[in-house]
């Protein structure tokens, strides 16, 4: 249902355009200096010209709590909806509405709200968690080697894979790893090694689709590698 290379193509185009814009503005810092929360809207905007609708910071569709508060629910970085769908059905919210009728005059006729035609069933959506891992990063305004590079490459995607795989209502999921490296071949090599180790740990991931493109080198990173790792259910 979901074509990973096509998703990756839209994201790459969006980030390349932002890198070119910053270059033309003679910006001091590039896309590799952005925090994850700053990169998320750029990635989301990459789908503006596509039939796919993109949502940010979406509650996971399942919850261990019967009627959880917002603070008790995890959020997913990005959720892609199929063509024609503009919003996502939230089964937890629907269940809370049903519970709210308990003990009232409406209890005998109360029913769980059905999915509307414009809404997307969570099982049909593509749930994506994002991790940004630069080989060189700014610390207190000063660029230098990222001492936690290898650790972040293994721990971040692994944690997200477990979280995505644990939700019974997620049928399509992926991990988007955005690597910034000094050398063109480094991103593909490092991500491939990391994914093999995660697979050896029996985490629910497959080998990623990857694309690499050059960026303006401002602090040591000259290339960006995008790896979209499918969730294996």
N, C-alpha and C positions, 0 to 999 in steps of 0.2 A: 504493500500500500504506500509506503514512504520510500522515496528514492534518495539514499544518502548522498550520492554524488551531486544530485541537483540541489539539495539543501546546502551542501558545502560550496557549491558554485555561487549561490546568492550571497552567502556570508563572505566569501573571498572578495567578490566584487565590491561589496559594501565597505570592507576594511581597506581595500586598495584605494577606493575613492577618498576615504578619510585621510589616508596617508598622503595622497597627492594634494589634497586641500591644505593640510598642515605644511607641506613642502612649499606650496605657492605662497603661503602666509609667512614663510620664514620663521615658523614656530620654533621655540627653543627646545621643546619636548615633542616626542612623537606618540604614536598609538601604543608603543611599548611602555610608556610611562603611565598609562591610564590604569586606575584601579578597576577591579572586576565590575563594580557597580556603575562605573563610568563607561565601560565597554558594552555592557548589556544593551543599553538603548541603541547604540550604533549597530549592533548585530540585529536587533529587532527591526530597525529601519531598513535593513538590507532586503527585507521581504515586502517592502512597499509596492514594488512593481510586479510582484508575483501573485498568483491566485491564492496563495497560502496566507492565512491571517495569523499574526504573531501576537501572543500575550506575554506579559512579564510578571514575575513574582506571583505565581498562581498557587493556591493551596493544593496540596496533594489530595487526590480524590477520596482516599480512605483515612480513617482515624481510629486509634484504639479507644478513644473516648466516645461515649454515646452521644453527648451533646457538647463538643469541645468549644472552648473559647478560642479566639483567633491566635492567642499566644501559645496554645497547645498544638497547633497545626504547623507542620513543615511547609515551606513554600518551594516551588520549583522555579529555577531561573527563567526558562523560556518554555512556552507551550505553543506548538504549531497546530493550527486547525485546518482541516481539509477545505477545498474549494466550496464556497457557499455557506460556510459556517462562520459566524461572527462572535459567538460567545460559547462558553463552556458550561455544561450542566454540572452542578455541584451536588453530588448525592448526600454529602454531609449536611449542607444547608437545607436540602429537601427533607431530610430526616428530622432536623430540628423544627421545621415548620409543622411536621406531623405531630411531634411531641408537644408543641405549643398548644395544640387543640385538646390535649388530654385533660380531662376534668372539666371541660366546658360543654356548653350546649351543642357545639359543633363536633364533638368527639365521635358520635355514631356515623357521621357522614364524611369524616376526615379521611383523605387519601394522600399518599405520597405524590407530590407533583410530578407529572410526566415530562419527558424531554420534549421541548418545543421544536418545531421544524428548523428554526435558525440556530438551535443549540447543538453542540457537538457532544456526543457520548465520550466520556473520558477514555474509553477503550479504543476510540478511533483517533485520538489526538497523539501527537509526537511530543514526548516530555524530554526536555534537554537540560542537563546541568552543565555549567560552564566552569572551567578552571583556566586561569591565566598563569603561565609559568615562564618568566624571563630568565635567560642565562645571565644577563646584566640588568641590574635594577638600581633605582635611586633610593638611597637611605639618607634621611636628613638632608635631602637636596643634592647629594653627591652620588654620581654614578659609580658602580663597582660590581665585581662578580657577586652573583647570588650564591651565598654559601649553602642555602637550603634547596638548591635546584633539584638535586637527585631525590631528596626526601619528598619534596612537593610533587614530583612527577609520579611517585608511587602512592603516596598517602591520599592526596586529593581525589583523583579519579576512583581509587578503590573505595573510599568512603561513600562517594556519590553512587557508585554502582550498587552497593549494598542497600542504600536508601531507596533507589529506584526499583530494584528487584524485589524489595520487601512489600511493595504496595500491590495488592491483588488486582486492582483496577487499572494498572498501567500495562498495556499490551505492546506499546511501541515506545521505546525510550532510547536515549543516547547520551553520551558524555562528549561534550565539545572541549577539547584541550587546545588552547592557543599558546604555542611556544614561540618565544623570540630568541634567536640564536645568532652567534657570530658568523657561522659557516652554513651554507645552504644545505649540506648533507647532514648536519648535526641533528636537526629537528626530526627528520624521518628516522634516523638511526636510533636516537634516544627514545622516541615514543614507541618504536617497535620493540625495543628491549624491555621497556616498562610494561607494555601490554602482555608480552609473553610471561613475565613474572606474575602479573595479576591473574592470567589464565591458569598458570601453574598453582596459584593459591585457590583455584576453583571458584573464582569470582565470576558473576554472570555477565561476562563481556566477550566480544569477539574482536577480531583484528580490525583496526580502524581504516576508514577511507581518509586519505591525506592529500593535501595540496600545500605547496610552498611558493611564496612570492617574495620579492625583495622589498625592503622598506628603507627609508632614509636612516642612515646610521648616525645616531646622536650620542649614544652612550656605550656602544659596543655591539648592539644587536643590529644586524644587517639583513636578516631574513625572518619572516613569519611563517610558521608551519601550523596549519589547521588539521587537527585530527578528530574526526567524528567517529566515536567508538560505539558500535551498536550494543544495546542491551540484549543479552542472550537469555531468554526465558525458557 
